[in-house]
Amino acid sequence: MGIFVECEDEIGALAFEMLTHDLIEDLHAGRLIEEVREFIDLEKPFFFISIRPNKRVEKIHMQDVVSVLDEAPDKIRISIDDETYAPYLLPLLWEKFGDRVRQIERNKLEIDYLTEDELMAIPIEDIKIKEIDDIINHIVFHITPIGFRIVKNISKGDEIRYIASENPITDEMIEEVEQIMSRPPKKLTLKREDILKPSERKFIATYRESYI
C-alpha cells in the first residue's frame, strides 16, 4: 500500500500522511487498499483524496466467517467467529429468514429449519464490498480537514475520489485534481522521525483534530 500526500507545506503533508497511515493501521485496512493520494491547496483552499481499493482482496465464504455449534432437525446454532463481519452478516440473515433467526448471545445465533449445508451455501461476497465501502467512507470522513464542509464525489473508474473545501467547489479545482492524478505521485523528503521528538515517536494520535 502506498500513501502519497502533496502540499506546499511539507511538514503539513507529512502530518496528513502519518494520520492516514495510522488510521488505516487502526482499521486493519491495509490489505483492502492499494494506494491513497491526497493533495492540499492552502490558498484556494481545497483538499483532495483518492483511494484505490485492492482488487486482489480474497473472496470470503460463509465457512470463513461462521462455525456450527449444534445442529438439530428443527434448528441450527452458529457462532460468528470473525466479528468484523457481524454488522453485515446479522442484517443479511434477518432479511433472509426473519424471525427464524434469534440472537442468543452477542455473536451466537439460532436459526430454525436450516441445515449446515444450506447455511454454508448462502453467498456473502457482497459483504466484502460493503466492508471496503464502509472503511473508505470512514477514512474520507476522518482525513478531510474540519471546516471543509462542501464535499463532492468525483470518483473515476475504480478510484474513489473526493474533493472538499470551505468554499463552493469550482471547475478549476477539479481540473487541478485531474492534472495531479495524471502524473506519478511525489514522495516526501521528510520522514516521521524528522518532526517527532524521540518521546513522541511511540504514539501518534489518529484523530484529525490533532493535526489540523
Secondary structure, 3 states (H helix, E strand, C coil): CEEEEECCCHHHHHHHHHHHHHHHHHCCCHHHEEEEEEEEECCCCEEEEEEEECCCCCCCCHHHHEEEEEEECCEEEEEECCHHHHHHHHHHHHHHHHHHEEEEECCEEEEECCCHHHHHCCCCHHHHHHHHHHHHHHHHHHHCCCCCCEEEECCECCEEEEEEECCCCCHHHHHHHHHHHCCCCCCCCCCHHHHCCHHHCCCCCCCHHHCC
